Amino acid sequence: MNRREVLLGALVIAMPKVRLEYSILDPHVHVWVNDPHYPWAKETTDPPHHDATPRMLLQFMKANGVARTVLVQYIGYRWDDRYTLDSLKNHEPYFMAVCRVNPVDPAAPDQLSQLAERGFHGVRLSPSGDASGDWIKGPLMPPLWKRAESLKIPMQIYAPVTRMPDLVPLIEQCHGLDVVIDHMADCPIDQPQELGKLIALARFPRGVCEDLAHLVDFPAALSLAGCAGIRAATLCGLRTRAADVGNGLARQRKVDHLPEDLVRGP
């Protein structure tokens, strides 16, 4: 434990605890650490200078009444999922996790199976809007999506709204796959007509949209967080009484909350 974590822990201990009558789940948090044992990917030329460790996250979760959190593999590590996996294993049962695989690697489906066996419960892909993201339309995608479907783990997509039509053929081939669209597909607020590309996916019954601090579909989050046994009455309460999770809940209750750069990343 470093000096920052010690000071942070002292601060959290001094804060009043949030007592809730229902379970709060944060569906999307990144963790990372500046440690040569977990080297940054070569593409990460300007890594974050501060750490965002699971120990720090647990302290904030306790202070804000968050029961479970879904860790999403930080893009700074690319396809090296070891830090997320170690965070998951070292702090059970508080976390579930979403991995990344290299989408242009033909071995990605088998890698996903191995990661699922090790404890991951979702996979995230991030096709860019330019030509470098055209792999989302390529021949390597159907096998990867079908493998996720067979493993019964959600497919999480972080992509601009212009990529939403490219997802349709893949979703149509995988009727049993839950698909999560991150950050409302980054739909530009000054181009409301673009939102139609995201809304068009509403015809698929297993789609979920999530923005920075608001969760639209609680059942998918419960699946990701391993809390499927929560009673239906509690689920109804979550929908109406905890529309904001993580940062939003903390702000509503006027207690310290996770800084935005600690919670959300690329």
DRENDO-1510 file (C-alpha; in Angstrom, 1 decimal, always signed):
<recs>
REC; n; res; u; v; w
REC; 1; MET; +0.0; +0.0; +0.0 .
REC; 2; ASN; +1.5; +3.4; -1.0 .
REC; 3; ARG; +1.2; +6.7; +0.8 .
REC; 4; ARG; -1.7; +7.9; -1.4 .
REC; 5; GLU; -3.8; +4.8; -0.6 .
REC; 6; VAL; -3.1; +5.2; +3.2 .
REC; 7; LEU; -4.2; +8.8; +3.1 .
REC; 8; LEU; -7.2; +7.9; +1.0 .
REC; 9; GLY; -8.2; +5.2; +3.4 .
REC; 10; ALA; -8.0; +7.5; +6.4 .
REC; 11; LEU; -10.2; +10.0; +4.6 .
REC; 12; VAL; -12.8; +7.3; +3.7 .
REC; 13; ILE; -12.9; +6.0; +7.3 .
REC; 14; ALA; -13.6; +9.5; +8.5 .
REC; 15; MET; -16.5; +9.9; +6.1 .
REC; 16; PRO; -20.1; +8.9; +7.2 .
REC; 17; LYS; -21.2; +5.6; +5.8 .
REC; 18; VAL; -24.0; +5.5; +3.3 .
REC; 19; ARG; -26.8; +3.1; +4.5 .
REC; 20; LEU; -29.0; +1.9; +1.7 .
REC; 21; GLU; -32.0; -0.4; +1.6 .
REC; 22; TYR; -31.2; -1.8; -1.8 .
REC; 23; SER; -28.1; -3.0; -3.7 .
REC; 24; ILE; -26.2; -0.6; -5.9 .
REC; 25; LEU; -24.1; -1.9; -8.8 .
REC; 26; ASP; -21.6; +0.1; -10.8 .
REC; 27; PRO; -21.4; -1.4; -14.2 .
REC; 28; HIS; -18.3; +0.1; -15.6 .
REC; 29; VAL; -15.0; +1.0; -13.9 .
REC; 30; HIS; -11.4; +0.8; -15.0 .
REC; 31; VAL; -8.5; +0.0; -12.7 .
REC; 32; TRP; -4.8; +0.4; -13.5 .
REC; 33; VAL; -1.4; +0.7; -11.7 .
REC; 34; ASN; +2.0; +2.0; -12.7 .
REC; 35; ASP; +4.0; -1.1; -12.0 .
REC; 36; PRO; +6.5; -2.8; -14.3 .
REC; 37; HIS; +4.9; -6.1; -13.5 .
REC; 38; TYR; +1.9; -4.9; -15.5 .
REC; 39; PRO; +3.6; -3.0; -18.4 .
REC; 40; TRP; +1.6; -0.6; -20.6 .
REC; 41; ALA; +1.0; -1.6; -24.1 .
REC; 42; LYS; +3.4; -0.1; -26.7 .
REC; 43; GLU; +0.5; +1.9; -28.1 .
REC; 44; THR; +0.1; +3.6; -24.7 .
REC; 45; THR; +2.5; +6.5; -25.2 .
REC; 46; ASP; +1.1; +8.7; -22.4 .
REC; 47; PRO; -0.1; +6.5; -19.6 .
REC; 48; PRO; -1.9; +8.0; -16.6 .
REC; 49; HIS; +0.5; +9.2; -13.9 .
REC; 50; HIS; -1.8; +8.4; -11.0 .
REC; 51; ASP; -2.9; +4.9; -10.0 .
REC; 52; ALA; -6.5; +3.7; -9.9 .
REC; 53; THR; -6.2; +0.5; -7.9 .
REC; 54; PRO; -9.0; -1.9; -6.8 .
REC; 55; ARG; -8.1; -1.1; -3.1 .
REC; 56; MET; -8.9; +2.6; -3.8 .
REC; 57; LEU; -12.1; +1.6; -5.6 .
REC; 58; LEU; -13.2; -0.6; -2.7 .
REC; 59; GLN; -12.8; +2.3; -0.3 .
REC; 60; PHE; -15.0; +4.5; -2.4 .
REC; 61; MET; -17.5; +1.7; -2.9 .
REC; 62; LYS; -17.8; +1.3; +0.9 .
REC; 63; ALA; -18.2; +5.1; +1.4 .
REC; 64; ASN; -20.9; +5.4; -1.3 .
REC; 65; GLY; -22.9; +2.2; -0.6 .
REC; 66; VAL; -21.9; +0.4; -3.9 .
REC; 67; ALA; -22.2; -3.3; -3.3 .
REC; 68; ARG; -20.6; -4.7; -6.5 .
REC; 69; THR; -18.6; -3.3; -9.4 .
REC; 70; VAL; -17.9; -4.5; -12.9 .
REC; 71; LEU; -14.3; -4.0; -13.9 .
REC; 72; VAL; -13.7; -3.2; -17.6 .
REC; 73; GLN; -10.3; -3.9; -19.0 .
REC; 74; TYR; -8.4; -0.6; -19.3 .
REC; 75; ILE; -7.4; +0.1; -22.9 .
REC; 76; GLY; -3.9; +1.1; -21.8 .
REC; 77; TYR; -3.1; -2.5; -21.3 .
REC; 78; ARG; -4.7; -3.5; -24.7 .
REC; 79; TRP; -4.9; -7.3; -24.7 .
REC; 80; ASP; -2.9; -8.0; -21.5 .
REC; 81; ASP; -5.8; -8.7; -19.1 .
REC; 82; ARG; -3.6; -9.7; -16.2 .
REC; 83; TYR; -4.1; -6.7; -13.9 .
REC; 84; THR; -7.9; -6.8; -14.3 .
REC; 85; LEU; -7.9; -10.5; -13.6 .
REC; 86; ASP; -5.6; -10.2; -10.6 .
REC; 87; SER; -7.8; -7.4; -9.2 .
REC; 88; LEU; -10.9; -9.7; -9.7 .
REC; 89; LYS; -9.3; -12.7; -8.0 .
REC; 90; ASN; -7.7; -10.7; -5.1 .
REC; 91; HIS; -10.9; -9.0; -4.1 .
REC; 92; GLU; -13.7; -11.5; -4.5 .
REC; 93; PRO; -16.7; -11.3; -4.3 .
REC; 94; TYR; -16.9; -7.6; -4.9 .
REC; 95; PHE; -16.0; -7.5; -8.6 .
REC; 96; MET; -16.9; -9.2; -11.9 .
REC; 97; ALA; -14.9; -8.3; -15.0 .
REC; 98; VAL; -15.0; -7.6; -18.7 .
REC; 99; CYS; -11.9; -8.5; -20.8 .
REC; 100; ARG; -10.4; -7.5; -24.1 .
REC; 101; VAL; -9.1; -9.6; -26.9 .
REC; 102; ASN; -7.3; -8.6; -30.1 .
REC; 103; PRO; -10.1; -8.4; -32.7 .
REC; 104; VAL; -7.8; -8.9; -35.6 .
REC; 105; ASP; -6.2; -12.0; -34.2 .
REC; 106; PRO; -7.8; -15.2; -35.6 .
REC; 107; ALA; -7.2; -16.9; -32.3 .
REC; 108; ALA; -9.4; -14.4; -30.4 .
REC; 109; PRO; -12.3; -16.8; -30.0 .
REC; 110; ASP; -10.1; -19.3; -28.2 .
REC; 111; GLN; -8.5; -16.6; -26.2 .
REC; 112; LEU; -11.9; -15.5; -25.1 .
REC; 113; SER; -12.8; -19.0; -24.0 .
REC; 114; GLN; -9.6; -19.2; -21.9 .
REC; 115; LEU; -10.3; -15.8; -20.3 .
REC; 116; ALA; -13.9; -16.9; -19.5 .
REC; 117; GLU; -12.6; -20.0; -17.8 .
REC; 118; ARG; -10.3; -17.8; -15.7 .
REC; 119; GLY; -13.2; -15.7; -14.5 .
REC; 120; PHE; -14.2; -13.0; -17.0 .
REC; 121; HIS; -17.9; -12.5; -17.6 .
REC; 122; GLY; -17.9; -10.2; -20.7 .
REC; 123; VAL; -15.7; -9.0; -23.6 .
REC; 124; ARG; -15.3; -5.4; -24.9 .
REC; 125; LEU; -14.5; -4.4; -28.5 .
REC; 126; SER; -13.7; -0.8; -29.6 .
REC; 127; PRO; -13.9; -0.2; -33.3 .
REC; 128; SER; -12.9; +3.3; -34.3 .
REC; 129; GLY; -15.0; +5.3; -36.7 .
REC; 130; ASP; -12.3; +5.5; -39.4 .
REC; 131; ALA; -10.9; +2.8; -41.7 .
REC; 132; SER; -8.8; +1.4; -38.9 .
REC; 133; GLY; -12.0; +0.1; -37.3 .
REC; 134; ASP; -13.3; -1.6; -40.4 .
REC; 135; TRP; -12.4; -5.0; -38.8 .
REC; 136; ILE; -15.8; -4.9; -37.2 .
REC; 137; LYS; -17.2; -5.7; -40.6 .
REC; 138; GLY; -14.6; -8.3; -41.4 .
REC; 139; PRO; -14.6; -12.1; -41.4 .
REC; 140; LEU; -13.1; -12.5; -38.0 .
REC; 141; MET; -16.1; -11.0; -36.2 .
REC; 142; PRO; -18.8; -13.7; -36.6 .
REC; 143; PRO; -16.7; -16.5; -35.0 .
REC; 144; LEU; -15.8; -14.2; -32.1 .
REC; 145; TRP; -19.4; -13.1; -31.5 .
REC; 146; LYS; -20.7; -16.6; -31.8 .
REC; 147; ARG; -18.1; -17.7; -29.3 .
REC; 148; ALA; -19.3; -15.1; -26.8 .
REC; 149; GLU; -22.9; -16.2; -27.4 .
REC; 150; SER; -21.9; -19.8; -26.7 .
REC; 151; LEU; -20.1; -18.8; -23.5 .
REC; 152; LYS; -23.2; -16.8; -22.5 .
REC; 153; ILE; -21.1; -13.6; -21.8 .
REC; 154; PRO; -22.2; -10.2; -23.0 .
REC; 155; MET; -20.5; -8.4; -25.9 .
REC; 156; GLN; -19.6; -4.8; -24.9 .
REC; 157; ILE; -19.1; -2.3; -27.8 .
REC; 158; TYR; -17.4; +1.1; -27.4 .
REC; 159; ALA; -17.8; +2.7; -30.8 .
REC; 160; PRO; -19.1; +5.9; -32.4 .
REC; 161; VAL; -22.7; +6.1; -33.4 .
REC; 162; THR; -21.7; +5.8; -37.1 .
REC; 163; ARG; -20.6; +2.2; -36.4 .
REC; 164; MET; -24.0; +1.1; -35.1 .
REC; 165; PRO; -25.3; -0.1; -38.5 .
REC; 166; ASP; -22.2; -2.3; -38.7 .
REC; 167; LEU; -23.4; -4.2; -35.7 .
REC; 168; VAL; -26.7; -5.2; -37.1 .
REC; 169; PRO; -25.5; -8.2; -39.2 .
REC; 170; LEU; -23.6; -9.5; -36.2 .
REC; 171; ILE; -26.5; -9.1; -33.8 .
REC; 172; GLU; -28.8; -10.8; -36.3 .
REC; 173; GLN; -26.5; -13.9; -36.3 .
REC; 174; CYS; -26.4; -14.1; -32.5 .
REC; 175; HIS; -29.9; -14.0; -31.2 .
REC; 176; GLY; -28.9; -15.3; -27.7 .
REC; 177; LEU; -26.1; -12.7; -27.2 .
REC; 178; ASP; -26.5; -9.7; -24.9 .
REC; 179; VAL; -25.0; -6.6; -26.5 .
REC; 180; VAL; -24.0; -3.6; -24.5 .
REC; 181; ILE; -23.5; -0.3; -26.2 .
REC; 182; ASP; -21.1; +1.9; -24.2 .
REC; 183; HIS; -21.5; +5.6; -23.6 .
REC; 184; MET; -24.7; +5.9; -25.7 .
REC; 185; ALA; -22.4; +5.3; -28.7 .
REC; 186; ASP; -20.9; +8.8; -28.1 .
REC; 187; CYS; -23.8; +10.3; -30.1 .
REC; 188; PRO; -22.9; +14.0; -30.7 .
REC; 189; ILE; -25.4; +16.2; -28.9 .
REC; 190; ASP; -25.3; +18.7; -31.8 .
REC; 191; GLN; -26.3; +16.0; -34.2 .
REC; 192; PRO; -29.5; +14.5; -32.8 .
REC; 193; GLN; -30.3; +12.9; -36.2 .
REC; 194; GLU; -27.4; +10.5; -35.6 .
REC; 195; LEU; -29.2; +9.1; -32.5 .
REC; 196; GLY; -31.5; +7.2; -34.9 .
REC; 197; LYS; -28.6; +4.9; -35.7 .
REC; 198; LEU; -28.5; +3.9; -32.1 .
REC; 199; ILE; -32.3; +3.8; -31.5 .
REC; 200; ALA; -32.6; +1.4; -34.5 .
REC; 201; LEU; -30.9; -1.3; -32.4 .
REC; 202; ALA; -33.9; -1.2; -30.0 .
REC; 203; ARG; -35.7; -3.7; -32.2 .
REC; 204; PHE; -33.3; -6.4; -30.9 .
REC; 205; PRO; -34.5; -7.7; -27.5 .
REC; 206; ARG; -31.1; -8.2; -25.9 .
REC; 207; GLY; -29.5; -4.8; -26.4 .
REC; 208; VAL; -28.4; -2.5; -23.6 .
REC; 209; CYS; -27.3; +1.1; -23.7 .
REC; 210; GLU; -25.1; +2.7; -21.0 .
REC; 211; ASP; -23.8; +6.2; -20.7 .
REC; 212; LEU; -21.2; +7.7; -18.3 .
REC; 213; ALA; -23.1; +7.5; -15.1 .
REC; 214; HIS; -26.6; +6.2; -15.9 .
REC; 215; LEU; -27.5; +2.6; -16.4 .
REC; 216; VAL; -30.5; +1.9; -18.7 .
REC; 217; ASP; -30.9; -1.8; -18.3 .
REC; 218; PHE; -30.4; -3.2; -14.8 .
REC; 219; PRO; -31.0; -6.9; -15.7 .
REC; 220; ALA; -27.9; -7.0; -17.9 .
REC; 221; ALA; -25.8; -5.3; -15.1 .
REC; 222; LEU; -27.1; -7.9; -12.6 .
REC; 223; SER; -26.0; -10.6; -15.0 .
REC; 224; LEU; -22.5; -9.0; -15.4 .
REC; 225; ALA; -22.2; -8.5; -11.7 .
REC; 226; GLY; -23.2; -12.1; -10.8 .
REC; 227; CYS; -26.2; -11.0; -8.8 .
REC; 228; ALA; -29.0; -12.7; -10.8 .
REC; 229; GLY; -30.5; -13.9; -7.5 .
REC; 230; ILE; -31.7; -10.5; -6.4 .
REC; 231; ARG; -35.4; -10.5; -5.9 .
REC; 232; ALA; -37.6; -9.0; -8.6 .
REC; 233; ALA; -39.0; -6.5; -6.0 .
REC; 234; THR; -35.5; -5.3; -5.4 .
REC; 235; LEU; -34.9; -5.0; -9.1 .
REC; 236; CYS; -38.0; -2.8; -9.4 .
REC; 237; GLY; -36.7; -0.7; -6.6 .
REC; 238; LEU; -33.4; -0.3; -8.4 .
REC; 239; ARG; -35.2; +1.0; -11.5 .
REC; 240; THR; -37.1; +3.7; -9.7 .
REC; 241; ARG; -34.9; +4.6; -6.8 .
REC; 242; ALA; -31.4; +4.2; -8.1 .
REC; 243; ALA; -31.5; +5.4; -11.7 .
REC; 244; ASP; -28.0; +6.9; -11.1 .
REC; 245; VAL; -25.2; +4.6; -10.0 .
REC; 246; GLY; -21.7; +5.2; -9.0 .
REC; 247; ASN; -20.9; +8.9; -9.4 .
REC; 248; GLY; -24.6; +9.9; -9.8 .
REC; 249; LEU; -25.6; +8.3; -6.6 .
REC; 250; ALA; -22.7; +9.8; -4.7 .
REC; 251; ARG; -23.6; +13.3; -5.9 .
REC; 252; GLN; -27.3; +12.9; -5.0 .
REC; 253; ARG; -26.3; +11.9; -1.5 .
REC; 254; LYS; -23.8; +14.7; -1.2 .
REC; 255; VAL; -20.9; +12.5; -0.2 .
REC; 256; ASP; -17.4; +12.3; -1.8 .
REC; 257; HIS; -17.4; +10.4; -5.1 .
REC; 258; LEU; -14.9; +9.0; -7.5 .
REC; 259; PRO; -13.2; +11.6; -9.7 .
REC; 260; GLU; -14.3; +11.2; -13.3 .
REC; 261; ASP; -10.8; +10.5; -14.5 .
REC; 262; LEU; -10.6; +7.6; -12.0 .
REC; 263; VAL; -13.9; +6.0; -13.0 .
REC; 264; ARG; -14.0; +6.4; -16.7 .
REC; 265; GLY; -11.3; +5.8; -19.3 .
REC; 266; PRO; -11.0; +5.2; -23.0 .
</recs>
